[in-house]
Amino acid sequence: MEVSEAADLITAAVTEGGTWADLGAGSGTFTRALASLLGAAGTVYAVDRSPSVRNLARRGDEAGAAVLPIMADFTAPLDLPELDGILMANSLHFVAAGAQGRVVTQLSSNLKGGGAFALVEYDQRRGQPWVPYPVPPARFAELAEGAGLAVPREMGRRRSRYGPKDIYAAVAMKR
């Protein structure tokens, strides 16, 4: 997926100039998309277990937000500031289904009131090797409710290159 396509999926959740965390940042496609939407006044904490997350570091400038890499497992408590938003793009499906609720609740505690919890996931119900614990929209609604977030609203959808399933983006706001 191109950075511009990733930005199109999440733009409805992002307000310029905020402080966000991209959890499970991977190669940085969504990190770069988020940084471009936040603008020079924003900050993105890019969190991933892989040491390659360090390659995402950059200063804020006219082209986008500062990106601060953190090598960590997002399923463990993180030392983050209060956040305007959290983005999990194709990362929550790697958390075992029984632990997803705990993780979403734990992460949501970092959000300011009115903060956004944005999720990008595959709309599928059966696990596969590359999506072992799917998070279809109905599952995200359950997780959001359990974490004290508002009912998620879908922001966008696109066909996946990797099969017949769609990728969807949804956001749930902290009450």
Secondary structure per residue as TSV (DSSP state, phi and psi in degrees):
chain	resnum	aa	ss	phi	psi
A	1	M	-	360.0	137.6
A	2	E	-	-78.1	156.0
A	3	V	H	-58.9	-40.3
A	4	S	H	-64.4	-35.7
A	5	E	H	-68.4	-40.0
A	6	A	H	-63.7	-42.5
A	7	A	H	-62.0	-40.4
A	8	D	H	-59.8	-36.5
A	9	L	H	-68.9	-33.4
A	10	I	H	-108.5	-5.3
A	11	T	G	-57.2	-32.4
A	12	A	G	-66.5	-18.4
A	13	A	G	-93.7	-14.7
A	14	V	-	-105.2	131.0
A	15	T	-	-109.5	134.8
A	16	E	T	-55.8	138.4
A	17	G	T	89.9	5.8
A	18	G	-	-86.2	178.7
A	19	T	E	-113.2	120.3
A	20	W	E	-128.6	162.7
A	21	A	E	-122.5	133.0
A	22	D	E	-103.9	107.8
A	23	L	E	-98.7	118.3
A	24	G	T	85.2	47.8
A	25	A	-	-62.8	-26.0
A	26	G	T	55.3	-131.7
A	27	S	T	-77.5	-9.9
A	28	G	S	99.5	8.3
A	29	T	H	-57.4	-50.3
A	30	F	H	-75.4	-28.7
A	31	T	H	-60.7	-47.0
A	32	R	H	-66.0	-38.5
A	33	A	H	-62.3	-46.6
A	34	L	H	-62.7	-44.4
A	35	A	H	-60.2	-39.4
A	36	S	H	-67.5	-36.9
A	37	L	H	-73.4	-33.8
A	38	L	H	-73.3	-30.5
A	39	G	-	78.8	-179.1
A	40	A	T	-61.1	-25.9
A	41	A	T	-84.7	-3.6
A	42	G	-	-94.2	170.3
A	43	T	E	-139.2	136.8
A	44	V	E	-122.5	123.8
A	45	Y	E	-91.3	111.7
A	46	A	E	-94.4	113.2
A	47	V	E	-112.7	128.0
A	48	D	E	-158.6	153.5
A	49	R	S	-74.4	-22.1
A	50	S	S	-78.4	137.0
A	51	P	G	-59.6	-21.4
A	52	S	G	-65.8	-12.1
A	53	V	G	-59.5	-27.7
A	54	R	G	-61.1	-25.1
A	55	N	G	-69.7	-11.1
A	56	L	G	-86.2	-7.5
A	57	A	-	-59.3	136.9
A	58	R	B	-163.5	155.8
A	59	R	-	-84.6	153.8
A	60	G	-	-71.4	139.4
A	61	D	B	-151.8	-169.9
A	62	E	T	-61.1	-21.8
A	63	A	T	-84.9	-9.9
A	64	G	B	160.9	-179.8
A	65	A	-	-71.3	159.9
A	66	A	E	-68.2	140.6
A	67	V	E	-117.2	121.3
A	68	L	E	-113.1	108.3
A	69	P	E	-78.2	143.0
A	70	I	E	-133.0	119.0
A	71	M	E	-85.8	105.6
A	72	A	S	-163.3	164.1
A	73	D	-	-93.7	118.0
A	74	F	T	-70.1	-8.6
A	75	T	T	-81.5	-12.0
A	76	A	S	-98.1	158.4
A	77	P	-	-55.7	137.8
A	78	L	-	-114.7	145.9
A	79	D	-	-93.1	86.4
A	80	L	-	-120.3	153.6
A	81	P	-	-73.3	175.0
A	82	E	-	-63.8	134.9
A	83	L	E	-113.0	147.0
A	84	D	E	-80.4	-23.2
A	85	G	E	-164.5	156.7
A	86	I	E	-126.6	136.0
A	87	L	E	-120.7	128.2
A	88	M	E	-124.3	105.3
A	89	A	E	-110.5	110.2
A	90	N	S	55.0	40.9
A	91	S	-	-126.7	-32.6
A	92	L	G	-65.5	-25.6
A	93	H	G	-70.7	-3.8
A	94	F	G	-93.4	-4.2
A	95	V	S	-93.6	130.1
A	96	A	-	-53.0	140.9
A	97	A	H	-51.9	-40.1
A	98	G	H	-68.4	-18.0
A	99	A	H	-103.4	-10.4
A	100	Q	H	-58.6	-41.9
A	101	G	H	-61.8	-45.3
A	102	R	H	-60.9	-43.0
A	103	V	H	-66.2	-46.0
A	104	V	H	-63.7	-41.0
A	105	T	H	-64.1	-46.4
A	106	Q	H	-59.6	-46.7
A	107	L	H	-66.7	-39.0
A	108	S	H	-62.5	-23.8
A	109	S	T	-65.5	-16.8
A	110	N	T	-82.9	-10.1
A	111	L	E	-82.6	142.3
A	112	K	E	-69.5	159.6
A	113	G	E	-57.5	132.4
A	114	G	E	83.5	-0.3
A	115	G	E	-70.1	157.9
A	116	A	E	-103.3	135.4
A	117	F	E	-112.1	102.0
A	118	A	E	-99.8	134.3
A	119	L	E	-127.3	134.6
A	120	V	E	-121.8	120.7
A	121	E	E	-148.5	169.9
A	122	Y	E	-83.2	137.9
A	123	D	-	-88.2	77.3
A	124	Q	-	-141.5	156.2
A	125	R	S	-109.0	-21.7
A	126	R	S	-102.8	137.8
A	127	G	-	-70.7	150.1
A	128	Q	B	-141.1	166.4
A	129	P	T	-54.7	-36.7
A	130	W	T	-91.8	-9.1
A	131	V	B	-140.4	75.6
A	132	P	S	-68.2	-33.1
A	133	Y	S	-129.6	80.7
A	134	P	-	-57.6	151.5
A	135	V	-	-128.8	75.0
A	136	P	-	-68.4	168.6
A	137	P	H	-52.8	-41.0
A	138	A	H	-64.1	-36.8
A	139	R	H	-67.2	-41.5
A	140	F	H	-61.3	-38.5
A	141	A	H	-60.6	-42.2
A	142	E	H	-62.7	-45.9
A	143	L	H	-64.1	-41.7
A	144	A	H	-62.7	-45.9
A	145	E	H	-60.3	-44.6
A	146	G	H	-63.6	-25.9
A	147	A	T	-93.1	2.3
A	148	G	T	78.6	21.5
A	149	L	B	-94.5	159.7
A	150	A	-	-68.5	166.2
A	151	V	-	-60.0	128.3
A	152	P	-	-64.7	149.0
A	153	R	E	-121.5	138.2
A	154	E	E	-73.7	136.0
A	155	M	E	-105.0	-25.9
A	156	G	E	-175.9	168.9
A	157	R	E	-157.4	146.0
A	158	R	E	-152.4	157.4
A	159	R	E	-72.5	138.0
A	160	S	-	-81.1	144.7
A	161	R	T	-74.0	-16.5
A	162	Y	T	-103.1	26.3
A	163	G	S	146.5	-173.4
A	164	P	S	-79.2	-5.8
A	165	K	-	-86.4	151.5
A	166	D	E	-85.7	157.0
A	167	I	E	-101.9	132.2
A	168	Y	E	-120.6	156.2
A	169	A	E	-124.5	133.7
A	170	A	E	-139.5	157.7
A	171	V	E	-134.0	138.7
A	172	A	E	-124.1	130.0
A	173	M	E	-93.2	146.1
A	174	K	B	-77.4	132.1
A	175	R	-	-76.1	360.0
